[in-house]
């Protein structure tokens, strides 16, 4: 029997909500990667410099994992759009990202995708802790 070519499934409303949430999180993470990388290059604080380096270096794997592993439920997502925000206050920016990701998580009903998003939330919170407390 020959393998059948990959076909896009009919997407119901629940799947559209899930796809939108996952795509929004990925877009926000792409944006945060660029914002934190720029802030890292401009930082005059060693601890901030290292926390931001750890973030933008680590978030890439989280983006890949979320995008690749959610394909089964969302299909291949495309048309990503990002806006580069202010890089002067990364701690506030990452707090906004954290709240955004937490809100988008509510639109995801698959436990394994929720777990990946929880890992992202944990990574954001850890970075915020470092920026706020390890000076």
N, CA, C and O atoms as a DFTB+ gen file, in Angstrom:
540 C
 N C O
     1  1       0.835      -1.175       0.000
     2  2       0.000       0.000       0.000
     3  2       0.890       1.252       0.000
     4  3       1.831       1.348       0.788
     5  1       0.597       2.179      -0.859
     6  2       1.355       3.417      -0.960
     7  2       0.934       4.397       0.123
     8  3      -0.235       4.464       0.504
     9  1       1.904       5.151       0.610
    10  2       1.603       6.165       1.615
    11  2       0.765       7.264       0.979
    12  3       1.001       7.675      -0.157
    13  1      -0.198       7.718       1.725
    14  2      -1.046       8.802       1.259
    15  2      -0.379      10.139       1.519
    16  3       0.257      10.309       2.559
    17  1      -0.506      11.098       0.603
    18  2       0.090      12.413       0.844
    19  2      -0.598      13.090       2.022
    20  3      -1.772      12.849       2.303
    21  1       0.164      13.945       2.702
    22  2      -0.385      14.688       3.826
    23  2      -1.517      15.578       3.331
    24  3      -1.360      16.314       2.358
    25  1      -2.647      15.504       4.002
    26  2      -3.787      16.338       3.636
    27  2      -4.211      17.149       4.845
    28  3      -4.199      16.654       5.972
    29  1      -4.578      18.373       4.610
    30  2      -5.082      19.209       5.681
    31  2      -6.466      18.728       6.060
    32  3      -7.322      18.508       5.203
    33  1      -6.676      18.567       7.356
    34  2      -7.965      18.105       7.853
    35  2      -8.940      19.270       7.891
    36  3      -8.537      20.432       7.935
    37  1     -10.227      18.946       7.874
    38  2     -11.225      19.976       8.098
    39  2     -11.044      20.490       9.519
    40  3     -10.963      19.706      10.465
    41  1     -10.981      21.778       9.662
    42  2     -10.729      22.360      10.970
    43  2     -12.030      22.875      11.558
    44  3     -12.679      23.750      10.987
    45  1     -12.411      22.317      12.720
    46  2     -13.620      22.766      13.395
    47  2     -13.313      24.016      14.220
    48  3     -12.167      24.463      14.267
    49  1     -14.323      24.574      14.863
    50  2     -14.167      25.808      15.624
    51  2     -13.171      25.646      16.755
    52  3     -12.353      26.536      16.987
    53  1     -13.223      24.523      17.465
    54  2     -12.294      24.267      18.565
    55  2     -10.849      24.246      18.059
    56  3      -9.946      24.781      18.703
    57  1     -10.649      23.626      16.912
    58  2      -9.307      23.570      16.330
    59  2      -8.834      24.947      15.891
    60  3      -7.653      25.270      16.023
    61  1      -9.744      25.761      15.370
    62  2      -9.368      27.121      14.965
    63  2      -8.941      27.946      16.172
    64  3      -7.979      28.710      16.099
    65  1      -9.664      27.788      17.288
    66  2      -9.310      28.503      18.512
    67  2      -7.947      28.058      19.006
    68  3      -7.123      28.885      19.399
    69  1      -7.705      26.753      18.986
    70  2      -6.422      26.192      19.409
    71  2      -5.307      26.702      18.500
    72  3      -4.258      27.132      18.979
    73  1      -5.537      26.653      17.182
    74  2      -4.526      27.108      16.229
    75  2      -4.187      28.574      16.430
    76  3      -3.020      28.962      16.381
    77  1      -5.216      29.392      16.658
    78  2      -4.993      30.823      16.866
    79  2      -4.183      31.055      18.132
    80  3      -3.276      31.887      18.142
    81  1      -4.501      30.327      19.204
    82  2      -3.780      30.486      20.462
    83  2      -2.313      30.075      20.313
    84  3      -1.415      30.791      20.755
    85  1      -2.078      28.926      19.693
    86  2      -0.705      28.445      19.509
    87  2       0.075      29.421      18.627
    88  3       1.212      29.773      18.943
    89  1      -0.525      29.852      17.537
    90  2       0.156      30.788      16.638
    91  2       0.462      32.106      17.350
    92  3       1.542      32.669      17.170
    93  1      -0.467      32.597      18.147
    94  2      -0.249      33.851      18.880
    95  2       0.906      33.716      19.864
    96  3       1.717      34.632      20.005
    97  1       0.980      32.579      20.543
    98  2       2.085      32.348      21.476
    99  2       3.413      32.310      20.720
   100  3       4.392      32.918      21.150
   101  1       3.443      31.603      19.606
   102  2       4.673      31.506      18.816
   103  2       5.103      32.887      18.326
   104  3       6.282      33.234      18.396
   105  1       4.157      33.667      17.834
   106  2       4.486      35.027      17.381
   107  2       5.069      35.853      18.524
   108  3       6.065      36.553      18.347
   109  1       4.442      35.766      19.698
   110  2       4.918      36.538      20.854
   111  2       6.321      36.083      21.262
   112  3       7.156      36.905      21.641
   113  1       6.578      34.783      21.183
   114  2       7.903      34.283      21.539
   115  2       8.964      34.700      20.525
   116  3      10.084      35.038      20.906
   117  1       8.621      34.680      19.234
   118  2       9.552      35.195      18.215
   119  2       9.894      36.656      18.512
   120  3      11.057      37.059      18.484
   121  1       8.855      37.432      18.796
   122  2       9.039      38.845      19.121
   123  2       9.939      38.996      20.350
   124  3      10.864      39.809      20.355
   125  1       9.658      38.204      21.392
   126  2      10.434      38.318      22.631
   127  2      11.894      37.932      22.413
   128  3      12.790      38.485      23.051
   129  1      12.127      36.992      21.521
   130  2      13.502      36.592      21.212
   131  2      14.286      37.779      20.652
   132  3      15.422      38.023      21.059
   133  1      13.685      38.510      19.727
   134  2      14.357      39.664      19.114
   135  2      14.513      40.800      20.124
   136  3      15.585      41.398      20.230
   137  1      13.446      41.096      20.863
   138  2      13.492      42.193      21.837
   139  2      14.561      41.935      22.895
   140  3      15.337      42.830      23.230
   141  1      14.601      40.707      23.422
   142  2      15.586      40.418      24.464
   143  2      17.008      40.358      23.911
   144  3      17.962      40.686      24.617
   145  1      17.153      39.948      22.667
   146  2      18.488      39.923      22.062
   147  2      19.010      41.355      21.900
   148  3      20.171      41.635      22.196
   149  1      18.162      42.236      21.438
   150  2      18.566      43.642      21.294
   151  2      18.903      44.232      22.659
   152  3      19.923      44.904      22.812
   153  1      18.044      43.980      23.657
   154  2      18.296      44.504      25.004
   155  2      19.581      43.918      25.583
   156  3      20.323      44.614      26.276
   157  1      19.841      42.667      25.308
   158  2      21.076      42.004      25.749
   159  2      22.301      42.743      25.203
   160  3      23.276      42.960      25.924
   161  1      22.243      43.119      23.948
   162  2      23.372      43.806      23.319
   163  2      23.563      45.221      23.861
   164  3      24.657      45.779      23.767
   165  1      22.508      45.804      24.426
   166  2      22.564      47.171      24.930
   167  2      22.736      47.249      26.450
   168  3      22.913      48.335      27.001
   169  1      22.684      46.113      27.117
   170  2      22.725      46.100      28.578
   171  2      24.093      46.502      29.120
   172  3      25.132      46.148      28.563
   173  1      24.066      47.254      30.224
   174  2      25.298      47.637      30.913
   175  2      25.436      46.872      32.230
   176  3      26.384      47.084      32.985
   177  1      24.484      45.983      32.493
   178  2      24.493      45.180      33.704
   179  2      24.871      43.742      33.339
   180  3      24.262      43.138      32.455
   181  1      25.874      43.206      34.023
   182  2      26.305      41.841      33.721
   183  2      25.188      40.824      33.983
   184  3      24.957      39.937      33.161
   185  1      24.492      40.947      35.122
   186  2      23.442      39.970      35.443
   187  2      22.283      40.050      34.443
   188  3      21.736      39.022      34.044
   189  1      21.914      41.262      34.042
   190  2      20.866      41.427      33.039
   191  2      21.339      40.860      31.698
   192  3      20.596      40.160      31.010
   193  1      22.564      41.170      31.347
   194  2      23.161      40.687      30.101
   195  2      23.081      39.161      30.032
   196  3      22.692      38.603      29.006
   197  1      23.449      38.487      31.127
   198  2      23.459      37.032      31.149
   199  2      22.042      36.446      31.187
   200  3      21.782      35.431      30.541
   201  1      21.129      37.067      31.928
   202  2      19.742      36.583      31.989
   203  2      19.079      36.682      30.616
   204  3      18.366      35.771      30.196
   205  1      19.317      37.785      29.926
   206  2      18.730      37.963      28.597
   207  2      19.354      37.014      27.580
   208  3      18.664      36.497      26.701
   209  1      20.660      36.786      27.701
   210  2      21.344      35.833      26.817
   211  2      20.745      34.436      26.994
   212  3      20.479      33.732      26.020
   213  1      20.540      34.055      28.238
   214  2      19.938      32.755      28.543
   215  2      18.530      32.664      27.963
   216  3      18.129      31.621      27.446
   217  1      17.782      33.766      28.052
   218  2      16.411      33.761      27.538
   219  2      16.372      33.616      26.023
   220  3      15.762      32.679      25.507
   221  1      17.016      34.532      25.304
   222  2      16.874      34.471      23.843
   223  2      17.515      33.222      23.262
   224  3      17.105      32.751      22.202
   225  1      18.512      32.683      23.942
   226  2      19.109      31.426      23.487
   227  2      18.214      30.228      23.748
   228  3      18.167      29.299      22.942
   229  1      17.505      30.242      24.871
   230  2      16.661      29.112      25.247
   231  2      15.282      29.119      24.642
   232  3      14.685      28.060      24.448
   233  1      14.768      30.283      24.342
   234  2      13.399      30.364      23.837
   235  2      13.277      29.762      22.434
   236  3      12.194      29.335      22.033
   237  1      14.375      29.729      21.698
   238  2      14.345      29.148      20.348
   239  2      13.894      27.695      20.372
   240  3      13.068      27.282      19.558
   241  1      14.442      26.912      21.314
   242  2      14.060      25.500      21.410
   243  2      12.599      25.340      21.822
   244  3      11.917      24.424      21.363
   245  1      12.123      26.232      22.686
   246  2      10.718      26.172      23.115
   247  2       9.772      26.502      21.960
   248  3       8.711      25.892      21.826
   249  1      10.159      27.464      21.134
   250  2       9.360      27.813      19.947
   251  2       9.290      26.616      19.007
   252  3       8.208      26.231      18.562
   253  1      10.440      26.032      18.708
   254  2      10.480      24.866      17.811
   255  2       9.632      23.724      18.339
   256  3       8.859      23.119      17.597
   257  1       9.780      23.434      19.614
   258  2       9.043      22.329      20.216
   259  2       7.536      22.553      20.117
   260  3       6.796      21.650      19.726
   261  1       7.087      23.746      20.469
   262  2       5.661      24.052      20.409
   263  2       5.153      23.981      18.973
   264  3       4.119      23.366      18.714
   265  1       5.860      24.596      18.047
   266  2       5.416      24.624      16.648
   267  2       5.384      23.225      16.045
   268  3       4.411      22.848      15.392
   269  1       6.438      22.466      16.261
   270  2       6.521      21.142      15.630
   271  2       5.577      20.129      16.253
   272  3       4.971      19.329      15.540
   273  1       5.442      20.151      17.574
   274  2       4.607      19.154      18.243
   275  2       3.121      19.456      18.192
   276  3       2.306      18.556      18.393
   277  1       2.752      20.694      17.930
   278  2       1.325      21.017      17.847
   279  2       0.765      20.830      16.440
   280  3      -0.444      20.957      16.242
   281  1       1.614      20.533      15.464
   282  2       1.177      20.361      14.068
   283  2       0.072      19.313      13.947
   284  3      -0.842      19.468      13.137
   285  1       0.149      18.263      14.735
   286  2      -0.849      17.186      14.677
   287  2      -2.255      17.735      14.935
   288  3      -3.226      17.271      14.338
   289  1      -2.358      18.723      15.825
   290  2      -3.670      19.271      16.188
   291  2      -4.007      20.572      15.470
   292  3      -5.184      20.905      15.330
   293  1      -3.001      21.313      15.012
   294  2      -3.266      22.623      14.416
   295  2      -3.005      22.670      12.921
   296  3      -3.431      23.609      12.249
   297  1      -2.310      21.670      12.390
   298  2      -1.809      21.772      11.027
   299  2      -0.595      22.685      11.036
   300  3      -0.274      23.288      12.060
   301  1       0.072      22.785       9.909
   302  2       1.247      23.655       9.826
   303  2       0.781      25.101       9.835
   304  3      -0.019      25.518       8.998
   305  1       1.292      25.852      10.792
   306  2       0.912      27.257      10.925
   307  2       1.833      28.107      10.064
   308  3       3.020      27.808       9.932
   309  1       1.292      29.151       9.489
   310  2       2.098      30.040       8.648
   311  2       1.590      31.465       8.790
   312  3       0.593      31.723       9.464
   313  1       2.290      32.377       8.148
   314  2       1.876      33.781       8.172
   315  2       2.185      34.470       9.489
   316  3       1.446      35.352       9.926
   317  1       3.282      34.064      10.121
   318  2       3.653      34.679      11.393
   319  2       3.944      36.162      11.200
   320  3       4.539      36.572      10.203
   321  1       3.511      36.955      12.178
   322  2       3.764      38.397      12.148
   323  2       4.246      38.822      13.522
   324  3       3.699      38.400      14.540
   325  1       5.266      39.656      13.545
   326  2       5.740      40.171      14.824
   327  2       5.953      41.671      14.732
   328  3       6.206      42.226      13.663
   329  1       5.841      42.300      15.878
   330  2       6.104      43.731      16.007
   331  2       7.187      43.856      17.073
   332  3       7.057      43.300      18.164
   333  1       8.236      44.571      16.764
   334  2       9.311      44.746      17.727
   335  2       8.981      45.940      18.607
   336  3       8.837      47.068      18.136
   337  1       8.865      45.660      19.895
   338  2       8.502      46.697      20.855
   339  2       9.714      47.386      21.449
   340  3      10.839      47.232      20.975
   341  1       9.458      48.136      22.480
   342  2      10.473      48.883      23.203
   343  2      11.407      47.904      23.920
   344  3      10.951      46.985      24.600
   345  1      12.694      48.108      23.764
   346  2      13.676      47.210      24.384
   347  2      14.280      47.807      25.656
   348  3      15.205      47.227      26.225
   349  1      13.776      48.945      26.106
   350  2      14.400      49.624      27.236
   351  2      14.051      49.019      28.594
   352  3      14.831      49.156      29.536
   353  1      12.917      48.362      28.721
   354  2      12.523      47.765      30.009
   355  2      12.086      46.317      29.780
   356  3      10.897      46.012      29.696
   357  1      13.068      45.453      29.682
   358  2      12.782      44.043      29.356
   359  2      11.994      43.338      30.447
   360  3      11.213      42.432      30.158
   361  1      12.186      43.737      31.680
   362  2      11.465      43.077      32.762
   363  2       9.961      43.315      32.609
   364  3       9.173      42.374      32.703
   365  1       9.567      44.542      32.378
   366  2       8.144      44.841      32.150
   367  2       7.643      44.160      30.890
   368  3       6.536      43.623      30.859
   369  1       8.460      44.187      29.862
   370  2       8.088      43.549      28.597
   371  2       7.852      42.050      28.799
   372  3       6.851      41.515      28.324
   373  1       8.760      41.370      29.497
   374  2       8.601      39.929      29.713
   375  2       7.423      39.620      30.634
   376  3       6.794      38.570      30.496
   377  1       7.116      40.514      31.568
   378  2       5.908      40.344      32.384
   379  2       4.655      40.409      31.513
   380  3       3.714      39.642      31.715
   381  1       4.647      41.319      30.552
   382  2       3.528      41.406      29.606
   383  2       3.440      40.130      28.759
   384  3       2.349      39.617      28.512
   385  1       4.586      39.631      28.321
   386  2       4.613      38.375      27.555
   387  2       4.049      37.238      28.390
   388  3       3.261      36.433      27.893
   389  1       4.446      37.165      29.647
   390  2       3.969      36.115      30.541
   391  2       2.444      36.151      30.648
   392  3       1.785      35.120      30.515
   393  1       1.893      37.323      30.884
   394  2       0.429      37.461      30.983
   395  2      -0.239      37.071      29.666
   396  3      -1.280      36.413      29.666
   397  1       0.352      37.473      28.560
   398  2      -0.195      37.142      27.242
   399  2      -0.229      35.633      27.031
   400  3      -1.248      35.089      26.604
   401  1       0.877      34.952      27.328
   402  2       0.948      33.504      27.135
   403  2      -0.047      32.799      28.054
   404  3      -0.712      31.851      27.636
   405  1      -0.153      33.253      29.297
   406  2      -1.131      32.661      30.225
   407  2      -2.556      32.795      29.697
   408  3      -3.354      31.865      29.808
   409  1      -2.867      33.938      29.129
   410  2      -4.205      34.164      28.563
   411  2      -4.453      33.270      27.356
   412  3      -5.524      32.674      27.236
   413  1      -3.480      33.171      26.470
   414  2      -3.629      32.340      25.277
   415  2      -3.729      30.857      25.620
   416  3      -4.367      30.099      24.889
   417  1      -3.112      30.435      26.715
   418  2      -3.151      29.036      27.138
   419  2      -4.586      28.571      27.352
   420  3      -4.897      27.397      27.154
   421  1      -5.454      29.482      27.753
   422  2      -6.858      29.140      28.007
   423  2      -7.551      28.613      26.748
   424  3      -8.549      27.900      26.855
   425  1      -7.045      28.948      25.566
   426  2      -7.635      28.483      24.313
   427  2      -7.094      27.143      23.845
   428  3      -7.435      26.673      22.760
   429  1      -6.254      26.532      24.661
   430  2      -5.631      25.258      24.289
   431  2      -6.186      24.160      25.179
   432  3      -6.128      24.260      26.405
   433  1      -6.724      23.110      24.565
   434  2      -7.344      22.044      25.341
   435  2      -6.567      20.734      25.338
   436  3      -6.922      19.806      26.066
   437  1      -5.536      20.645      24.549
   438  2      -4.739      19.421      24.483
   439  2      -3.705      19.415      25.609
   440  3      -2.885      20.329      25.696
   441  1      -3.735      18.391      26.476
   442  2      -2.818      18.371      27.626
   443  2      -1.336      18.482      27.258
   444  3      -0.590      19.176      27.948
   445  1      -0.898      17.822      26.200
   446  2       0.531      17.884      25.877
   447  2       0.939      19.259      25.359
   448  3       2.074      19.689      25.567
   449  1       0.025      19.948      24.688
   450  2       0.328      21.317      24.247
   451  2       0.291      22.253      25.453
   452  3       1.119      23.158      25.565
   453  1      -0.669      22.037      26.356
   454  2      -0.722      22.825      27.588
   455  2       0.585      22.691      28.366
   456  3       1.097      23.671      28.907
   457  1       1.120      21.468      28.418
   458  2       2.372      21.249      29.149
   459  2       3.525      22.023      28.515
   460  3       4.363      22.583      29.223
   461  1       3.569      22.053      27.195
   462  2       4.616      22.835      26.526
   463  2       4.461      24.317      26.850
   464  3       5.449      25.015      27.081
   465  1       3.224      24.792      26.865
   466  2       2.976      26.198      27.194
   467  2       3.333      26.450      28.663
   468  3       3.870      27.507      28.994
   469  1       3.041      25.495      29.538
   470  2       3.437      25.636      30.941
   471  2       4.958      25.750      31.076
   472  3       5.451      26.510      31.909
   473  1       5.695      25.004      30.266
   474  2       7.159      25.097      30.276
   475  2       7.622      26.481      29.829
   476  3       8.600      27.017      30.350
   477  1       6.918      27.045      28.868
   478  2       7.222      28.403      28.393
   479  2       6.951      29.403      29.509
   480  3       7.753      30.307      29.742
   481  1       5.821      29.245      30.200
   482  2       5.472      30.134      31.310
   483  2       6.537      30.047      32.408
   484  3       6.952      31.064      32.962
   485  1       6.969      28.835      32.710
   486  2       8.015      28.638      33.714
   487  2       9.318      29.328      33.287
   488  3       9.987      29.949      34.113
   489  1       9.673      29.222      32.020
   490  2      10.893      29.838      31.501
   491  2      10.812      31.365      31.576
   492  3      11.782      32.023      31.955
   493  1       9.669      31.919      31.219
   494  2       9.465      33.366      31.330
   495  2       9.577      33.809      32.789
   496  3      10.258      34.789      33.092
   497  1       8.909      33.089      33.690
   498  2       8.924      33.452      35.112
   499  2      10.339      33.388      35.683
   500  3      10.731      34.246      36.474
   501  1      11.094      32.384      35.287
   502  2      12.472      32.254      35.748
   503  2      13.326      33.423      35.277
   504  3      14.145      33.945      36.033
   505  1      13.136      33.826      34.044
   506  2      13.901      34.954      33.503
   507  2      13.513      36.242      34.213
   508  3      14.375      37.058      34.539
   509  1      12.220      36.427      34.453
   510  2      11.758      37.618      35.175
   511  2      12.356      37.660      36.576
   512  3      12.793      38.709      37.048
   513  1      12.368      36.512      37.228
   514  2      12.986      36.428      38.574
   515  2      14.439      36.891      38.511
   516  3      14.873      37.696      39.335
   517  1      15.183      36.387      37.544
   518  2      16.599      36.756      37.425
   519  2      16.768      38.256      37.198
   520  3      17.647      38.886      37.785
   521  1      15.920      38.818      36.341
   522  2      16.027      40.252      36.029
   523  2      15.654      41.120      37.242
   524  3      16.254      42.169      37.472
   525  1      14.666      40.670      38.002
   526  2      14.196      41.464      39.133
   527  2      15.037      41.302      40.397
   528  3      15.147      42.237      41.190
   529  1      15.629      40.129      40.590
   530  2      16.238      39.830      41.881
   531  2      17.737      39.580      41.869
   532  3      18.372      39.668      42.920
   533  1      18.311      39.279      40.747
   534  2      19.742      38.961      40.711
   535  2      20.504      40.104      40.056
   536  3      20.897      40.020      38.892
   537  1      20.702      41.144      40.799
   538  2      21.363      42.345      40.261
   539  2      22.780      42.453      40.761
   540  3      23.487      43.399      40.413
